[in-house]
Amino acid sequence: MTADDEWIRDGGRVCLDFVNTLRDRWAVPRETLQEPDDLLRWLRGAGLVTHDADPAAAALAPARSLREAIDRAVLSVAGGGLPGAADVRTINEAVRAAPRPLLQLLVRDGRLEAASAPGLADDVAAGLGLVARDAAELLLSPEVRRVRVCGSDRCGLRFVDRSQAGRRRWCSMSRCGNRTKVRRHQRRAQK
């Protein structure tokens, strides 16, 4: 992968950042996970796998299949529908490989409570399981209704709109928002 293909992590959730590894969905989709090492580097960059995970074990076809299942499921639920049965199966199968969070103890306000720390995955399948678990958590939360698709006709990245008004249009103002405004201004100026 070239330097200008660096991954964008503006989705607000790790599962949406994973969905966004397929770029330019509105035009000609551009794959950024071209080799097993790309998948492993993405998982490492997301803080999901240990640094000694084996790149040879990175299976791109199942990873891409999971990515598209997450995308379809999230967009369906965000739009008020239900995800397809095949997408639910794909996500659930991946979740099974996720490491369990580490149970820890916490003393708070004079009481003993349970706390958990996320466990890092030792391999790619477990790392993808963590992505799938994040997707399952998003699908079951009210936050899924705030998932948006970037309003730029050249982008299509998915993101969680955490703005107070809930009307965010672009994945990033500095990237797509400003570019869209400049293009519109230039079109008006040419008339």
C-alpha positions as CSV (number, residue, x, y, z in Angstrom):
1,M,0.0,0.0,0.0
2,T,1.3,3.5,-0.8
3,A,1.6,6.3,1.6
4,D,-1.4,8.2,0.2
5,D,-3.5,5.1,0.9
6,E,-3.1,5.4,4.6
7,W,-6.2,4.4,6.4
8,I,-8.7,7.0,7.6
9,R,-9.9,6.4,11.2
10,D,-12.7,9.0,11.4
11,G,-15.6,6.5,11.7
12,G,-15.9,6.9,15.5
13,R,-16.0,3.1,15.9
14,V,-13.4,0.5,15.1
15,C,-15.9,-1.5,13.0
16,L,-16.7,1.6,10.9
17,D,-13.0,2.3,10.4
18,F,-12.7,-1.2,9.2
19,V,-15.7,-0.8,6.8
20,N,-13.9,2.4,5.5
21,T,-10.9,0.3,4.4
22,L,-12.8,0.0,1.1
23,R,-12.6,3.6,-0.3
24,D,-14.5,5.5,-2.9
25,R,-17.6,3.3,-2.7
26,W,-19.7,5.8,-4.7
27,A,-17.3,5.7,-7.7
28,V,-14.9,2.9,-8.4
29,P,-14.3,1.2,-5.1
30,R,-10.6,1.1,-4.1
31,E,-9.3,-1.7,-1.9
32,T,-6.8,-0.7,0.7
33,L,-6.4,-4.2,2.1
34,Q,-4.6,-5.7,-0.9
35,E,-2.2,-8.1,0.9
36,P,-2.3,-10.1,4.1
37,D,0.3,-7.7,5.6
38,D,-2.1,-4.8,4.9
39,L,-4.8,-6.4,7.0
40,L,-2.3,-7.2,9.8
41,R,-1.0,-3.6,9.7
42,W,-4.5,-2.2,9.9
43,L,-5.3,-4.4,12.9
44,R,-2.1,-3.4,14.6
45,G,-2.8,0.3,13.9
46,A,-6.2,-0.1,15.4
47,G,-4.6,-1.6,18.6
48,L,-6.4,-4.9,18.2
49,V,-3.5,-7.4,17.8
50,T,-0.2,-8.0,19.3
51,H,2.9,-7.1,17.4
52,D,4.0,-10.7,17.0
53,A,0.8,-11.8,15.2
54,D,1.6,-13.7,12.0
55,P,0.8,-12.0,8.7
56,A,0.7,-15.3,6.9
57,A,-2.4,-16.1,8.9
58,A,-4.2,-13.1,7.6
59,A,-7.0,-14.3,5.3
60,L,-8.2,-11.4,3.1
61,A,-11.3,-13.1,1.7
62,P,-13.0,-13.7,5.1
63,A,-11.9,-10.3,6.3
64,R,-13.4,-8.6,3.3
65,S,-16.6,-10.7,3.7
66,L,-16.9,-9.6,7.3
67,R,-16.3,-6.0,6.3
68,E,-19.1,-6.0,3.8
69,A,-21.5,-7.9,6.2
70,I,-20.8,-5.2,8.9
71,D,-21.5,-2.4,6.3
72,R,-24.8,-3.9,5.2
73,A,-25.9,-4.7,8.7
74,V,-25.1,-1.3,10.1
75,L,-26.6,0.7,7.2
76,S,-29.8,-1.5,7.4
77,V,-30.2,-1.0,11.2
78,A,-29.3,2.7,10.9
79,G,-32.1,3.1,8.4
80,G,-34.6,1.4,10.7
81,G,-34.5,-2.1,9.3
82,L,-33.0,-5.4,10.3
83,P,-29.8,-6.9,9.1
84,G,-29.9,-9.9,6.8
85,A,-29.6,-13.4,8.3
86,A,-26.3,-14.1,6.4
87,D,-24.7,-10.9,7.6
88,V,-25.8,-11.7,11.2
89,R,-24.2,-15.2,10.8
90,T,-21.0,-13.8,9.4
91,I,-20.7,-11.2,12.3
92,N,-21.5,-13.8,15.0
93,E,-19.0,-16.3,13.6
94,A,-16.3,-13.7,13.7
95,V,-17.2,-12.6,17.3
96,R,-16.6,-16.2,18.5
97,A,-12.9,-15.7,17.7
98,A,-12.6,-12.6,19.8
99,P,-10.6,-12.8,23.0
100,R,-12.6,-12.3,26.2
101,P,-12.0,-9.0,28.1
102,L,-9.8,-9.5,31.1
103,L,-11.7,-9.4,34.3
104,Q,-10.2,-7.1,36.9
105,L,-11.1,-5.7,40.3
106,L,-11.7,-2.1,41.1
107,V,-12.4,-0.4,44.5
108,R,-14.6,2.6,44.0
109,D,-16.4,4.6,46.6
110,G,-15.6,2.0,49.3
111,R,-17.1,-0.9,47.2
112,L,-15.5,-3.7,45.3
113,E,-16.6,-3.7,41.6
114,A,-15.8,-5.6,38.5
115,A,-13.8,-3.9,35.8
116,S,-12.6,-5.2,32.5
117,A,-9.7,-4.4,30.3
118,P,-9.8,-5.3,26.6
119,G,-7.5,-8.2,25.7
120,L,-5.3,-7.9,22.6
121,A,-5.7,-10.6,20.0
122,D,-2.8,-13.0,19.3
123,D,-3.8,-13.6,15.7
124,V,-5.7,-12.0,12.8
125,A,-8.9,-14.1,13.3
126,A,-9.2,-12.9,16.9
127,G,-8.5,-9.3,15.8
128,L,-11.3,-9.5,13.3
129,G,-13.4,-11.0,16.2
130,L,-12.8,-7.8,18.1
131,V,-13.9,-5.7,15.1
132,A,-17.0,-7.9,14.8
133,R,-17.7,-7.6,18.6
134,D,-17.6,-3.8,18.2
135,A,-20.1,-4.1,15.3
136,A,-22.4,-6.2,17.4
137,E,-22.2,-3.7,20.2
138,L,-22.9,-0.8,17.8
139,L,-25.9,-2.7,16.2
140,L,-27.4,-3.2,19.7
141,S,-26.9,0.4,20.8
142,P,-29.0,3.5,20.1
143,E,-25.8,5.0,18.6
144,V,-26.4,3.0,15.4
145,R,-29.2,5.5,14.5
146,R,-26.4,8.1,14.3
147,V,-24.4,6.3,11.7
148,R,-24.1,8.4,8.5
149,V,-22.5,8.1,5.1
150,C,-20.4,11.1,4.1
151,G,-22.3,13.6,2.0
152,S,-19.5,14.2,-0.4
153,D,-20.2,12.7,-3.8
154,R,-16.6,11.5,-4.0
155,C,-16.3,9.8,-0.6
156,G,-18.8,7.4,1.0
157,L,-17.0,6.9,4.3
158,R,-19.2,5.7,7.2
159,F,-19.1,7.6,10.6
160,V,-21.0,8.1,13.8
161,D,-22.5,11.5,14.0
162,R,-21.8,12.6,17.5
163,S,-22.6,16.3,16.9
164,Q,-25.1,17.8,19.3
165,A,-27.7,18.5,16.6
166,G,-27.1,15.2,14.9
167,R,-26.8,16.8,11.4
168,R,-23.2,16.2,10.5
169,R,-22.9,15.7,6.7
170,W,-19.2,14.9,6.1
171,C,-16.8,12.3,7.5
172,S,-14.4,15.1,8.2
173,M,-14.8,18.9,7.7
174,S,-11.1,19.2,6.9
175,R,-11.2,16.6,4.2
176,C,-14.6,16.3,2.5
177,G,-16.5,19.3,4.0
178,N,-14.1,21.9,2.9
179,R,-13.5,20.2,-0.5
180,T,-17.2,20.0,-1.2
181,K,-17.7,23.7,-0.3
182,V,-14.8,24.7,-2.5
183,R,-16.2,22.7,-5.5
184,R,-19.6,24.3,-5.0
185,H,-18.1,27.8,-4.8
186,Q,-16.1,27.2,-8.0
187,R,-19.2,26.0,-9.9
188,R,-21.2,29.0,-8.8
189,A,-18.3,31.3,-9.8
190,Q,-18.1,29.8,-13.3
191,K,-21.8,30.5,-14.0
